[in-house]
Amino acid sequence: MEKISLDEPDDIDTQRLGEKWKSELVEKYGIDENRIFVIKAAADEFREGEIDVWVTPPGIPLPNTYSSDEDLQSDNG
């Protein structure tokens, strides 16, 4: 019987990936690079973390990426 190997996926260079996405948004869509934020979000018990990409209107602050769904519901009344 042949042994099945469950190899781990290669590690991802999140910094390089984020810069690639940012570059594509600037080049393909003409978005000002100062409006693009690539944030590595915190890991939790179910995931190892994630990468968020935010494109904000000029002068608008970034949303709180650490707020929970309950926080959002209480803010919206």
Secondary structure by P-SEA (a helix, b strand, c coil): cbbbbbccccccaaaaaaaaaaaaaaaccccccccbbbbbccccccccbbbbbbbbccccccccccccaaaaaaaac
